[in-house]
Amino acid sequence: MSVKTFIDHIRFEAQEQGLTASMARGRDLVARILFDSPFNAVVAAERAGKFLYPGLSDARSAELKATYGTIVDTFVSIAAKFVELYPVYRIIVPLMTAKEAVAMGRIPEPPQLTLSSLEVLQEEARSRGMEIEWVTFNPGNLHQGRHLRFIRTGGNWYALDDMFLDNGEAYITAELNGSVFRYREIDDVEGTHKFLCHSFLNGKWVTRAGEHTMAYSSQLDMTHGEIVDG
């Protein structure tokens, strides 16, 4: 996980809690909270091969309030949940596919994405400074590996979710009319690692943005766990 992705995870969680900040301001705030440096300096240090370990400081957080205001407290509380996991990688080892779990009666059928429900989700995304882009399947960007399907967009391969986990959760990448849907911040041309996903959580399906695993071309016959562990 890159430091950019780590910082963005915290920003996205803050957005889910209703905090609004521009991409640049949010990234800078999280970087300063955790690394005591602006975002661009943190990214440059990582690219130069320096190992960066995040940490929280009450004194630093208090100083940042003078510039950023009381939102610092909320960002700090969110960041605290992530710090203890960094740089640990979660290895996902599904028991079976979500579709298999549905067929066995372990979970109900996921909801069907429609144009009208997609429009509602797009409006919700825009209210948080995000856009949802259509990524349409074609022979050049869709790969069926031995374990997973992959979609190529923005120059990167992403594993499409279809998994049922041992804790009862399940994830299926949402599809409509031969397309999947990637989230992008309006002022960021790179795009995020999040796709629209049906998630079975706490006994019910919800459709929302879900982090997807990025893979190199050499990993397209691997499982989720092998990709993340590698």
DRENKETI-785190 format. One line per 2 residues: number of its first residue (from 1); for each residue y, x, z of N, C-alpha, C, CB. Coordinates in nm, 3 decimals. Glycine has a CB too. Layout:
# DRENKETI-785190
NUM) Y/X/Z/Y/X/Z/Y/X/Z/Y/X/Z  ...
# end
This chain:
# DRENKETI-785190
1) -0.118/0.085/0.000/0.000/0.000/0.000/0.124/0.089/0.000/0.000/-0.096/0.122  0.211/0.072/-0.096/0.334/0.151/-0.101/0.432/0.102/0.004/0.397/0.144/-0.242
3) 0.529/0.186/0.037/0.630/0.146/0.135/0.713/0.030/0.080/0.720/0.265/0.172  0.735/0.028/-0.052/0.809/-0.083/-0.113/0.736/-0.216/-0.090/0.829/-0.059/-0.265
5) 0.605/-0.215/-0.114/0.526/-0.337/-0.095/0.525/-0.377/0.052/0.382/-0.317/-0.145  0.513/-0.280/0.141/0.513/-0.306/0.284/0.643/-0.374/0.328/0.491/-0.176/0.362
7) 0.754/-0.318/0.283/0.885/-0.376/0.316/0.898/-0.516/0.258/0.998/-0.286/0.265  0.851/-0.534/0.135/0.862/-0.665/0.072/0.775/-0.769/0.142/0.825/-0.656/-0.074
9) 0.661/-0.730/0.194/0.579/-0.824/0.272/0.660/-0.884/0.386/0.453/-0.753/0.327  0.735/-0.800/0.455/0.815/-0.846/0.568/0.929/-0.935/0.519/0.871/-0.726/0.648
11) 0.992/-0.898/0.409/1.100/-0.983/0.353/1.047/-1.120/0.314/1.164/-0.914/0.230  0.931/-1.124/0.249/0.875/-1.252/0.205/0.841/-1.341/0.325/0.749/-1.229/0.118
13) 0.790/-1.278/0.431/0.759/-1.355/0.551/0.888/-1.413/0.611/0.686/-1.265/0.656  0.996/-1.335/0.607/1.125/-1.383/0.657/1.174/-1.501/0.572/1.230/-1.269/0.656
15) 1.154/-1.493/0.441/1.192/-1.603/0.354/1.113/-1.729/0.386/1.172/-1.565/0.208  0.984/-1.712/0.417/0.901/-1.826/0.452/0.952/-1.893/0.580/0.754/-1.783/0.469
17) 1.018/-1.815/0.666/1.073/-1.870/0.790/1.215/-1.921/0.774/1.069/-1.765/0.898  1.264/-1.920/0.648/1.395/-1.979/0.621/1.512/-1.884/0.621/1.421/-2.083/0.717
19) 1.488/-1.753/0.638/1.599/-1.658/0.634/1.638/-1.629/0.490/1.561/-1.527/0.707  1.765/-1.627/0.463/1.814/-1.601/0.328/1.892/-1.471/0.327/1.901/-1.717/0.277
21) 1.854/-1.382/0.238/1.926/-1.256/0.218/1.893/-1.208/0.078/1.886/-1.148/0.326  1.986/-1.143/0.013/1.958/-1.091/-0.120/1.847/-0.987/-0.112/2.085/-1.029/-0.183
23) 1.783/-0.963/-0.228/1.675/-0.866/-0.230/1.722/-0.730/-0.177/1.620/-0.851/-0.372  1.836/-0.681/-0.226/1.885/-0.549/-0.187/1.919/-0.544/-0.039/2.006/-0.511/-0.270
25) 1.987/-0.647/0.011/2.026/-0.650/0.152/1.903/-0.661/0.242/2.123/-0.767/0.178  1.807/-0.746/0.202/1.686/-0.762/0.282/1.604/-0.634/0.287/1.601/-0.874/0.227
27) 1.589/-0.568/0.173/1.513/-0.442/0.170/1.579/-0.336/0.256/1.498/-0.391/0.025  1.712/-0.325/0.245/1.784/-0.225/0.323/1.769/-0.251/0.472/1.931/-0.222/0.284
29) 1.779/-0.377/0.511/1.768/-0.410/0.653/1.630/-0.374/0.707/1.796/-0.559/0.675  1.525/-0.413/0.637/1.389/-0.383/0.684/1.367/-0.231/0.689/1.284/-0.450/0.593
31) 1.414/-0.160/0.586/1.398/-0.015/0.583/1.469/0.051/0.701/1.451/0.043/0.451  1.589/0.004/0.731/1.663/0.062/0.842/1.601/0.028/0.977/1.808/0.015/0.839
33) 1.547/-0.095/0.989/1.480/-0.134/1.113/1.359/-0.045/1.140/1.436/-0.281/1.106  1.281/-0.019/1.036/1.153/0.050/1.054/1.160/0.202/1.035/1.053/-0.006/0.960
35) 1.247/0.247/0.944/1.247/0.389/0.909/1.381/0.458/0.934/1.209/0.405/0.764  1.481/0.382/0.980/1.613/0.438/1.010/1.678/0.503/0.887/1.602/0.541/1.122
37) 1.649/0.448/0.770/1.707/0.498/0.645/1.720/0.381/0.548/1.620/0.611/0.583  1.814/0.391/0.453/1.824/0.284/0.353/1.701/0.279/0.264/1.949/0.304/0.269
39) 1.680/0.164/0.201/1.559/0.141/0.122/1.538/0.248/0.015/1.566/0.005/0.056  1.640/0.280/-0.063/1.623/0.377/-0.172/1.582/0.514/-0.120/1.753/0.390/-0.253
41) 1.634/0.554/-0.004/1.598/0.684/0.054/1.453/0.683/0.100/1.692/0.719/0.171  1.407/0.571/0.155/1.269/0.561/0.201/1.173/0.570/0.083/1.246/0.430/0.278
43) 1.203/0.498/-0.025/1.118/0.501/-0.144/1.116/0.641/-0.205/1.167/0.398/-0.249  1.233/0.705/-0.210/1.240/0.841/-0.266/1.159/0.939/-0.183/1.387/0.887/-0.273
45) 1.162/0.924/-0.051/1.085/1.013/0.036/0.935/0.998/0.011/1.116/0.986/0.184  0.891/0.874/-0.003/0.749/0.850/-0.030/0.708/0.912/-0.163/0.718/0.700/-0.030
47) 0.792/0.894/-0.265/0.761/0.950/-0.397/0.759/1.102/-0.395/0.863/0.901/-0.500  0.830/1.160/-0.300/0.831/1.306/-0.286/0.711/1.356/-0.207/0.960/1.352/-0.218
49) 0.624/1.264/-0.166/0.501/1.303/-0.098/0.509/1.307/0.053/0.460/1.434/-0.145  0.616/1.255/0.111/0.629/1.254/0.257/0.559/1.132/0.315/0.778/1.255/0.298
51) 0.484/1.153/0.424/0.418/1.042/0.492/0.518/0.974/0.584/0.293/1.090/0.572  0.536/0.846/0.566/0.633/0.770/0.644/0.559/0.675/0.737/0.730/0.693/0.552
53) 0.592/0.683/0.866/0.528/0.591/0.961/0.637/0.506/1.025/0.447/0.669/1.069  0.625/0.375/1.016/0.731/0.287/1.067/0.731/0.279/1.219/0.716/0.149/1.008
55) 0.847/0.250/1.273/0.859/0.232/1.417/0.979/0.146/1.450/0.869/0.367/1.487  0.974/0.082/1.565/1.083/-0.004/1.609/1.160/0.063/1.722/1.031/-0.141/1.654
57) 1.290/0.042/1.725/1.375/0.100/1.828/1.475/-0.006/1.872/1.448/0.229/1.777  1.480/-0.037/2.002/1.575/-0.135/2.053/1.718/-0.091/2.026/1.553/-0.156/2.202
59) 1.745/0.038/2.044/1.881/0.089/2.024/1.922/0.076/1.878/1.891/0.236/2.069  1.829/0.111/1.788/1.860/0.101/1.645/1.882/-0.044/1.604/1.746/0.162/1.561
61) 1.799/-0.133/1.655/1.813/-0.275/1.622/1.948/-0.328/1.670/1.698/-0.356/1.683  1.989/-0.285/1.789/2.118/-0.329/1.843/2.233/-0.282/1.756/2.136/-0.278/1.986
63) 2.225/-0.160/1.706/2.330/-0.108/1.617/2.334/-0.187/1.485/2.306/0.042/1.588  2.218/-0.223/1.435/2.212/-0.294/1.307/2.272/-0.434/1.317/2.069/-0.303/1.259
65) 2.270/-0.493/1.434/2.328/-0.626/1.452/2.477/-0.628/1.418/2.306/-0.674/1.594  2.544/-0.515/1.441/2.687/-0.509/1.413/2.716/-0.527/1.264/2.745/-0.376/1.460
67) 2.620/-0.486/1.180/2.636/-0.498/1.035/2.571/-0.623/0.979/2.580/-0.377/0.967  2.450/-0.655/1.028/2.370/-0.761/0.968/2.370/-0.891/1.047/2.230/-0.713/0.952
69) 2.414/-0.887/1.172/2.419/-1.009/1.251/2.287/-1.039/1.321/2.457/-1.124/1.164  2.276/-1.164/1.368/2.162/-1.202/1.452/2.031/-1.214/1.376/2.191/-1.333/1.520
71) 2.035/-1.211/1.240/1.909/-1.216/1.167/1.822/-1.094/1.197/1.936/-1.226/1.016  1.884/-0.989/1.249/1.808/-0.868/1.284/1.695/-0.901/1.381/1.901/-0.761/1.345
73) 1.723/-0.988/1.478/1.620/-1.021/1.578/1.497/-1.082/1.513/1.676/-1.119/1.681  1.519/-1.171/1.416/1.405/-1.235/1.350/1.329/-1.134/1.264/1.453/-1.352/1.263
75) 1.400/-1.050/1.191/1.333/-0.948/1.110/1.252/-0.854/1.199/1.435/-0.869/1.028  1.305/-0.819/1.314/1.234/-0.729/1.405/1.105/-0.794/1.455/1.323/-0.691/1.524
77) 1.112/-0.923/1.490/0.992/-0.991/1.541/0.885/-1.000/1.433/1.027/-1.132/1.593  0.926/-1.020/1.309/0.830/-1.023/1.199/0.773/-0.884/1.174/0.896/-1.078/1.070
79) 0.862/-0.784/1.171/0.818/-0.647/1.145/0.719/-0.599/1.249/0.938/-0.554/1.141  0.736/-0.643/1.374/0.647/-0.599/1.481/0.502/-0.636/1.453/0.690/-0.659/1.615
81) 0.481/-0.749/1.384/0.345/-0.792/1.354/0.280/-0.703/1.248/0.345/-0.938/1.306  0.364/-0.644/1.162/0.311/-0.562/1.052/0.293/-0.416/1.091/0.403/-0.572/0.934
83) 0.376/-0.368/1.182/0.377/-0.225/1.213/0.240/-0.176/1.259/0.481/-0.194/1.320  0.174/-0.252/1.345/0.047/-0.206/1.400/-0.064/-0.204/1.295/0.005/-0.294/1.517
85) -0.041/-0.270/1.183/-0.141/-0.271/1.076/-0.118/-0.161/0.973/-0.143/-0.406/1.007  -0.003/-0.097/0.977/0.033/0.002/0.876/-0.017/0.139/0.920/0.186/0.004/0.854
87) -0.080/0.221/0.837/-0.112/0.197/0.696/-0.256/0.152/0.675/-0.086/0.323/0.616  -0.308/0.067/0.765/-0.446/0.019/0.753/-0.458/-0.075/0.634/-0.491/-0.053/0.882
89) -0.563/-0.062/0.559/-0.589/-0.150/0.445/-0.698/-0.250/0.484/-0.631/-0.068/0.319  -0.672/-0.376/0.459/-0.772/-0.479/0.490/-0.874/-0.485/0.377/-0.705/-0.617/0.511
91) -0.998/-0.459/0.409/-1.103/-0.466/0.309/-1.159/-0.608/0.306/-1.215/-0.363/0.340  -1.145/-0.672/0.193/-1.189/-0.811/0.180/-1.330/-0.814/0.124/-1.092/-0.891/0.089
93) -1.422/-0.869/0.201/-1.560/-0.879/0.157/-1.601/-1.026/0.164/-1.656/-0.789/0.245  -1.584/-1.100/0.055/-1.618/-1.243/0.057/-1.767/-1.266/0.077/-1.572/-1.309/-0.072
95) -1.800/-1.379/0.141/-1.940/-1.419/0.151/-1.992/-1.468/0.017/-1.957/-1.529/0.257  -1.905/-1.535/-0.057/-1.939/-1.592/-0.188/-1.809/-1.630/-0.256/-2.035/-1.716/-0.176
97) -1.817/-1.682/-0.377/-1.696/-1.730/-0.440/-1.657/-1.865/-0.379/-1.714/-1.742/-0.594  -1.531/-1.899/-0.392/-1.485/-2.030/-0.343/-1.554/-2.141/-0.419/-1.332/-2.043/-0.356
99) -1.575/-2.121/-0.549/-1.641/-2.224/-0.630/-1.785/-2.246/-0.583/-1.640/-2.183/-0.778  -1.853/-2.139/-0.542/-1.988/-2.154/-0.488/-1.985/-2.229/-0.356/-2.053/-2.016/-0.469
101) -1.884/-2.200/-0.273/-1.873/-2.270/-0.144/-1.846/-2.419/-0.165/-1.760/-2.207/-0.060  -1.767/-2.453/-0.268/-1.743/-2.594/-0.301/-1.873/-2.660/-0.343/-1.637/-2.606/-0.412
103) -1.948/-2.592/-0.431/-2.073/-2.649/-0.482/-2.176/-2.671/-0.371/-2.132/-2.557/-0.590  -2.171/-2.587/-0.267/-2.264/-2.600/-0.154/-2.216/-2.699/-0.049/-2.286/-2.464/-0.089
105) -2.095/-2.754/-0.068/-2.041/-2.849/0.027/-1.978/-2.788/0.150/-2.147/-2.940/0.068  -1.953/-2.658/0.149/-1.895/-2.593/0.266/-1.745/-2.618/0.276/-1.922/-2.443/0.262
107) -1.681/-2.638/0.163/-1.538/-2.672/0.160/-1.517/-2.777/0.052/-1.449/-2.544/0.134  -1.410/-2.857/0.062/-1.384/-2.957/-0.041/-1.327/-2.894/-0.168/-1.287/-3.063/0.011
109) -1.321/-2.974/-0.272/-1.262/-2.929/-0.398/-1.115/-2.892/-0.376/-1.275/-3.038/-0.507  -1.067/-2.786/-0.439/-0.924/-2.754/-0.427/-0.841/-2.854/-0.507/-0.896/-2.610/-0.476
111) -0.713/-2.866/-0.478/-0.628/-2.957/-0.553/-0.613/-2.912/-0.698/-0.489/-2.969/-0.488  -0.580/-3.005/-0.785/-0.556/-2.973/-0.925/-0.407/-2.949/-0.946/-0.609/-3.086/-1.018
113) -0.373/-2.835/-1.002/-0.233/-2.808/-1.033/-0.193/-2.891/-1.155/-0.209/-2.656/-1.060  -0.077/-2.955/-1.150/-0.025/-3.034/-1.261/0.115/-2.985/-1.295/-0.024/-3.186/-1.225
115) 0.166/-3.028/-1.409/0.301/-2.988/-1.447/0.403/-3.038/-1.346/0.335/-3.041/-1.586  0.382/-3.159/-1.294/0.477/-3.213/-1.197/0.471/-3.138/-1.064/0.451/-3.362/-1.175
117) 0.350/-3.106/-1.017/0.340/-3.031/-0.891/0.392/-2.888/-0.909/0.194/-3.027/-0.840  0.374/-2.831/-1.028/0.426/-2.698/-1.056/0.579/-2.699/-1.052/0.377/-2.648/-1.193
119) 0.640/-2.803/-1.106/0.785/-2.812/-1.105/0.839/-2.817/-0.962/0.832/-2.935/-1.183  0.770/-2.889/-0.874/0.811/-2.894/-0.733/0.804/-2.754/-0.671/0.722/-2.993/-0.654
121) 0.696/-2.682/-0.699/0.680/-2.547/-0.647/0.785/-2.451/-0.705/0.539/-2.495/-0.678  0.820/-2.471/-0.832/0.924/-2.388/-0.893/1.059/-2.411/-0.825/0.935/-2.418/-1.043
123) 1.089/-2.537/-0.794/1.215/-2.567/-0.725/1.216/-2.503/-0.586/1.235/-2.720/-0.714  1.104/-2.509/-0.516/1.097/-2.445/-0.385/1.118/-2.295/-0.397/0.960/-2.475/-0.318
125) 1.059/-2.234/-0.500/1.074/-2.090/-0.521/1.220/-2.055/-0.550/0.985/-2.042/-0.635  1.286/-2.134/-0.635/1.426/-2.106/-0.669/1.516/-2.114/-0.546/1.475/-2.204/-0.777
127) 1.483/-2.203/-0.455/1.564/-2.216/-0.334/1.555/-2.091/-0.247/1.521/-2.338/-0.253  1.453/-2.008/-0.270/1.437/-1.882/-0.196/1.468/-1.761/-0.283/1.294/-1.871/-0.141
129) 1.536/-1.783/-0.397/1.572/-1.673/-0.485/1.458/-1.618/-0.567/1.631/-1.564/-0.405  1.354/-1.700/-0.590/1.236/-1.657/-0.664/1.220/-1.743/-0.791/1.109/-1.667/-0.576
131) 1.145/-1.690/-0.885/1.104/-1.766/-1.002/0.953/-1.757/-1.016/1.175/-1.713/-1.131  0.894/-1.858/-1.079/0.750/-1.856/-1.107/0.733/-1.844/-1.258/0.678/-1.984/-1.052
133) 0.670/-1.736/-1.301/0.652/-1.709/-1.443/0.512/-1.748/-1.489/0.678/-1.561/-1.473  0.505/-1.808/-1.606/0.375/-1.836/-1.668/0.318/-1.706/-1.722/0.388/-1.943/-1.782
135) 0.192/-1.679/-1.692/0.119/-1.567/-1.753/-0.001/-1.628/-1.824/0.076/-1.457/-1.645  0.009/-1.640/-1.955/-0.093/-1.711/-2.033/-0.205/-1.617/-2.074/-0.029/-1.775/-2.157
137) -0.330/-1.664/-2.058/-0.445/-1.583/-2.094/-0.448/-1.556/-2.244/-0.575/-1.652/-2.051  -0.479/-1.432/-2.281/-0.508/-1.398/-2.419/-0.607/-1.282/-2.419/-0.377/-1.360/-2.497
139) -0.671/-1.251/-2.531/-0.774/-1.147/-2.532/-0.727/-1.012/-2.481/-0.828/-1.131/-2.670  -0.596/-0.985/-2.489/-0.547/-0.855/-2.448/-0.513/-0.843/-2.301/-0.427/-0.822/-2.526
141) -0.499/-0.956/-2.231/-0.456/-0.945/-2.092/-0.555/-1.004/-1.991/-0.324/-1.012/-2.075  -0.669/-1.052/-2.039/-0.768/-1.110/-1.949/-0.898/-1.030/-1.959/-0.794/-1.259/-1.982
143) -0.951/-0.988/-1.845/-1.074/-0.907/-1.844/-1.172/-0.968/-1.745/-1.044/-0.759/-1.808  -1.294/-0.990/-1.789/-1.401/-1.036/-1.701/-1.483/-0.916/-1.658/-1.490/-1.142/-1.772
145) -1.465/-0.874/-1.532/-1.542/-0.763/-1.480/-1.677/-0.810/-1.429/-1.466/-0.693/-1.369  -1.753/-0.718/-1.367/-1.885/-0.755/-1.315/-1.874/-0.851/-1.196/-1.962/-0.630/-1.273
147) -1.762/-0.841/-1.122/-1.745/-0.923/-1.003/-1.624/-1.017/-1.011/-1.732/-0.834/-0.882  -1.519/-0.974/-1.079/-1.391/-1.044/-1.075/-1.332/-1.057/-1.215/-1.294/-0.972/-0.983
149) -1.244/-1.156/-1.229/-1.160/-1.163/-1.348/-1.026/-1.096/-1.316/-1.139/-1.312/-1.394  -0.966/-1.032/-1.414/-0.839/-0.963/-1.397/-0.739/-1.010/-1.502/-0.858/-0.810/-1.405
151) -0.613/-1.018/-1.461/-0.505/-1.050/-1.554/-0.410/-0.930/-1.560/-0.429/-1.181/-1.509  -0.362/-0.899/-1.679/-0.268/-0.788/-1.695/-0.129/-0.845/-1.722/-0.312/-0.692/-1.810
153) -0.034/-0.806/-1.639/0.104/-0.850/-1.657/0.197/-0.745/-1.598/0.128/-0.988/-1.591  0.311/-0.724/-1.664/0.404/-0.623/-1.615/0.347/-0.483/-1.615/0.449/-0.658/-1.478
155) 0.246/-0.459/-1.700/0.184/-0.327/-1.707/0.077/-0.302/-1.603/0.287/-0.223/-1.694  0.047/-0.401/-1.519/-0.052/-0.384/-1.412/-0.164/-0.487/-1.424/0.015/-0.395/-1.275
157) -0.284/-0.449/-1.378/-0.396/-0.542/-1.367/-0.399/-0.601/-1.227/-0.530/-0.471/-1.401  -0.428/-0.731/-1.218/-0.442/-0.798/-1.089/-0.573/-0.875/-1.087/-0.322/-0.892/-1.062
159) -0.645/-0.866/-0.974/-0.768/-0.943/-0.958/-0.734/-1.088/-0.929/-0.856/-0.884/-0.844  -0.795/-1.180/-1.002/-0.775/-1.322/-0.978/-0.866/-1.365/-0.863/-0.803/-1.406/-1.106
161) -0.809/-1.440/-0.770/-0.884/-1.477/-0.649/-0.986/-1.588/-0.677/-0.788/-1.522/-0.541  -1.102/-1.573/-0.619/-1.206/-1.677/-0.613/-1.301/-1.632/-0.503/-1.281/-1.698/-0.754
163) -1.262/-1.659/-0.378/-1.339/-1.603/-0.267/-1.346/-1.698/-0.148/-1.278/-1.470/-0.223  -1.460/-1.692/-0.080/-1.482/-1.765/0.045/-1.517/-1.661/0.150/-1.596/-1.876/0.032
165) -1.438/-1.657/0.260/-1.453/-1.553/0.360/-1.533/-1.601/0.480/-1.317/-1.504/0.404  -1.578/-1.506/0.562/-1.663/-1.541/0.675/-1.590/-1.617/0.785/-1.723/-1.417/0.733
167) -1.456/-1.623/0.779/-1.380/-1.701/0.877/-1.353/-1.844/0.829/-1.249/-1.631/0.908  -1.413/-1.881/0.716/-1.396/-2.016/0.663/-1.279/-2.033/0.569/-1.381/-2.110/0.774
169) -1.199/-1.928/0.551/-1.088/-1.936/0.457/-1.139/-1.917/0.315/-0.981/-1.832/0.491  -1.065/-1.974/0.219/-1.099/-1.959/0.078/-0.971/-1.947/-0.004/-1.185/-2.077/0.027
171) -0.982/-1.875/-0.116/-0.865/-1.852/-0.201/-0.907/-1.860/-0.348/-0.800/-1.715/-0.170  -0.832/-1.938/-0.426/-0.854/-1.948/-0.570/-0.717/-1.939/-0.638/-0.929/-2.082/-0.609
173) -0.701/-1.847/-0.731/-0.577/-1.839/-0.806/-0.557/-1.968/-0.885/-0.578/-1.716/-0.900  -0.440/-2.028/-0.872/-0.412/-2.155/-0.939/-0.397/-2.133/-1.089/-0.284/-2.219/-0.882
175) -0.454/-2.224/-1.166/-0.447/-2.216/-1.312/-0.404/-2.351/-1.369/-0.583/-2.172/-1.372  -0.338/-2.345/-1.483/-0.299/-2.466/-1.556/-0.281/-2.431/-1.702/-0.170/-2.528/-1.498
177) -0.350/-2.505/-1.789/-0.336/-2.487/-1.934/-0.355/-2.342/-1.977/-0.199/-2.534/-1.979  -0.459/-2.277/-1.921/-0.490/-2.140/-1.961/-0.390/-2.037/-1.914/-0.501/-2.132/-2.108
179) -0.323/-2.064/-1.803/-0.222/-1.972/-1.750/-0.234/-1.962/-1.598/-0.080/-2.018/-1.789  -0.191/-1.848/-1.545/-0.170/-1.832/-1.402/-0.021/-1.807/-1.381/-0.257/-1.715/-1.342
181) 0.023/-1.799/-1.255/0.166/-1.805/-1.229/0.207/-1.699/-1.127/0.206/-1.944/-1.179  0.292/-1.607/-1.175/0.334/-1.494/-1.093/0.476/-1.516/-1.041/0.327/-1.363/-1.174
183) 0.497/-1.477/-0.916/0.629/-1.489/-0.856/0.713/-1.365/-0.887/0.617/-1.508/-0.703  0.839/-1.391/-0.915/0.934/-1.282/-0.940/1.067/-1.317/-0.874/0.954/-1.257/-1.094
185) 1.126/-1.219/-0.809/1.258/-1.243/-0.754/1.358/-1.244/-0.870/1.296/-1.134/-0.648  1.455/-1.333/-0.863/1.547/-1.356/-0.974/1.619/-1.228/-1.014/1.648/-1.464/-0.938
187) 1.654/-1.142/-0.918/1.729/-1.021/-0.950/1.640/-0.896/-0.952/1.840/-1.001/-0.849  1.508/-0.914/-0.972/1.416/-0.801/-0.975/1.325/-0.815/-1.097/1.332/-0.792/-0.844
189) 1.340/-0.724/-1.195/1.262/-0.736/-1.319/1.117/-0.697/-1.300/1.323/-0.651/-1.427  1.084/-0.625/-1.191/0.948/-0.576/-1.172/0.848/-0.687/-1.141/0.945/-0.474/-1.062
191) 0.891/-0.789/-1.072/0.797/-0.891/-1.029/0.729/-0.852/-0.900/0.693/-0.918/-1.137  0.665/-0.949/-0.835/0.596/-0.924/-0.710/0.445/-0.915/-0.735/0.627/-1.035/-0.606
193) 0.368/-0.895/-0.628/0.221/-0.899/-0.637/0.168/-1.036/-0.600/0.159/-0.791/-0.546  0.256/-1.135/-0.594/0.217/-1.270/-0.552/0.199/-1.361/-0.673/0.322/-1.328/-0.456
195) 0.089/-1.438/-0.668/0.061/-1.541/-0.768/0.043/-1.674/-0.695/-0.065/-1.505/-0.853  0.063/-1.782/-0.768/0.038/-1.914/-0.711/-0.111/-1.926/-0.683/0.087/-2.028/-0.806
197) -0.144/-1.971/-0.563/-0.282/-1.966/-0.518/-0.315/-2.089/-0.434/-0.309/-1.838/-0.438  -0.434/-2.146/-0.455/-0.486/-2.249/-0.367/-0.554/-2.179/-0.249/-0.587/-2.345/-0.442
199) -0.507/-2.207/-0.128/-0.560/-2.140/-0.008/-0.617/-2.244/0.087/-0.449/-2.056/0.062  -0.742/-2.225/0.127/-0.805/-2.316/0.223/-0.790/-2.255/0.361/-0.956/-2.340/0.188
201) -0.700/-2.314/0.442/-0.664/-2.260/0.572/-0.663/-2.373/0.675/-0.526/-2.189/0.566  -0.723/-2.347/0.789/-0.725/-2.446/0.897/-0.777/-2.582/0.850/-0.585/-2.463/0.955
203) -0.879/-2.577/0.766/-0.947/-2.699/0.725/-0.882/-2.779/0.615/-0.962/-2.784/0.839  -0.780/-2.723/0.548/-0.719/-2.797/0.439/-0.666/-2.701/0.333/-0.605/-2.887/0.492
205) -0.655/-2.753/0.210/-0.603/-2.674/0.099/-0.450/-2.681/0.097/-0.661/-2.723/-0.035  -0.387/-2.567/0.073/-0.243/-2.562/0.046/-0.224/-2.477/-0.079/-0.163/-2.504/0.169
207) -0.122/-2.509/-0.155/-0.091/-2.431/-0.276/0.040/-2.359/-0.253/-0.084/-2.522/-0.403  0.035/-2.226/-0.258/0.152/-2.146/-0.224/0.137/-2.006/-0.284/0.170/-2.137/-0.069
209) 0.238/-1.923/-0.263/0.230/-1.785/-0.310/0.126/-1.710/-0.231/0.367/-1.716/-0.299  0.044/-1.629/-0.300/-0.057/-1.549/-0.234/-0.060/-1.408/-0.289/-0.194/-1.614/-0.248
211) -0.066/-1.309/-0.201/-0.074/-1.169/-0.242/-0.203/-1.146/-0.319/-0.067/-1.074/-0.118  -0.195/-1.075/-0.432/-0.312/-1.046/-0.514/-0.334/-0.895/-0.523/-0.296/-1.107/-0.655
213) -0.458/-0.857/-0.536/-0.496/-0.715/-0.538/-0.468/-0.654/-0.674/-0.643/-0.698/-0.502  -0.393/-0.543/-0.675/-0.365/-0.472/-0.799/-0.475/-0.368/-0.823/-0.224/-0.405/-0.794
215) -0.510/-0.345/-0.948/-0.619/-0.253/-0.980/-0.582/-0.163/-1.097/-0.747/-0.331/-1.011  -0.642/-0.044/-1.097/-0.631/0.045/-1.212/-0.738/0.007/-1.315/-0.646/0.194/-1.169
217) -0.719/0.053/-1.437/-0.815/0.022/-1.544/-0.956/0.066/-1.508/-0.772/0.088/-1.674  -0.966/0.175/-1.432/-1.098/0.227/-1.394/-1.166/0.144/-1.286/-1.083/0.370/-1.347
219) -1.096/0.044/-1.230/-1.151/-0.035/-1.119/-1.191/-0.177/-1.160/-1.050/-0.042/-1.006  -1.193/-0.206/-1.288/-1.211/-0.344/-1.332/-1.355/-0.395/-1.320/-1.166/-0.358/-1.472
221) -1.448/-0.310/-1.280/-1.583/-0.357/-1.253/-1.615/-0.353/-1.103/-1.684/-0.273/-1.329  -1.511/-0.337/-1.021/-1.529/-0.327/-0.877/-1.508/-0.462/-0.809/-1.434/-0.224/-0.818
223) -1.549/-0.470/-0.682/-1.520/-0.585/-0.597/-1.382/-0.567/-0.533/-1.631/-0.604/-0.488  -1.333/-0.672/-0.466/-1.207/-0.660/-0.393/-1.216/-0.546/-0.292/-1.173/-0.792/-0.321
225) -1.324/-0.542/-0.216/-1.337/-0.440/-0.113/-1.338/-0.299/-0.168/-1.462/-0.463/-0.035  -1.407/-0.280/-0.279/-1.413/-0.146/-0.340/-1.278/-0.103/-0.391/-1.514/-0.143/-0.454
227) -1.200/-0.198/-0.447/-1.067/-0.164/-0.499/-0.976/-0.123/-0.384/-1.005/-0.284/-0.575  -0.973/-0.203/-0.277/-0.884/-0.175/-0.166/-0.925/-0.049/-0.092/-0.881/-0.293/-0.071
229) -1.054/-0.030/-0.074/-1.105/0.087/-0.002/-1.082/0.215/-0.081/-1.253/0.072/0.029  -1.078/0.202/-0.216/-1.061/0.320/-0.299/-0.919/0.365/-0.308/-1.112/0.295/-0.433
# end
